[in-house]
Amino acid sequence: MSFARSGLTAPWQDRSGSLLEFAEACDVPVRWSCRTGVCQTCESGLLSGEVGYDPEPIDPPADGNVLICSAHPGGPLVLDL
């Protein structure tokens, strides 16, 4: 799991929660509001990799973006954070 802007790479673990929770645990600056995929505030660039959602967002993010509040990685991932 890599955060491109922050220059940080850290190993993802299943107990890490959402990408938002993982970023916060790594002290990566993030924006958020609802934590459920509704408000779109946490929408961030997905530079490489694939994600899954739990819960699924009501409105999906734009192509090339991810809602980090309800997403988890589906393998190696690079975010524009």
N, C-alpha and C positions, 0 to 999 in steps of 0.2 A: 504494500500500500504506500503510494508516494504522493506527496503534496508538492507540486512543482514550484509554486511561488515561494513557499516556505523553505524549500530545499531539504525537506525532511522525508525520510523513508522509515517506516516502522512495520513490524510484522502484525498482520491482522489475525485476530483470534475470534472464534465463533462467539465468545462471551463479550465481545467488544460492543455489541448493540448496533445502533445505526452508524452510518458514516459520520453523521453530526456528532454523536457521542464520542466516537473514536477521535475525530478532529479535536474536540474539546479536551479530551484526555491527553492529547499530544501538544496542547497549547497552540494550536493553529487557529488564527483568527477566522471566525465564521459569522455569518448573519443568519438569524432564524427568528421565528415568531411562534408558529402553531405546533411544531413538532409532529404533525400528522399528514403532511403533504397537501394541505388545503391552500395556504396563503401564498405559496411560491417564493417567499422571502429567501429561503435557503438555496434556491436554484444556483448551481455552480457548474463550471465547465468540466466536462468529462474528456480528458485528453486521450486516454486509451483504456481499454477494458470494457467489461460489461457489468451491469448491476441488476439486482432484483429488488422488489419493493415489498414491504410488509408494514403497514397496509398499502395497497395499491393507491396511487394518487387519483383524485377525482379528475384533475386535468393533468395530463402528462407534461413534462418539461419540453422545451424546444429541443430540436435535434442537436445533439452534441452537448447536452446539459443533463444534469441529474438533480433530483431533489434529495439532498443529503440527509434530511431529517427522517426519512422512512426507507432509505436505500441501504443495501448491504452489497459487498462485492461478490461477483461471480467468478473471481479469479484475480490475477494481478491487475492493479488499477492505478491510474495516475489522474489526480484531480488538479484543476487549476485553482488551487488554494495555497 
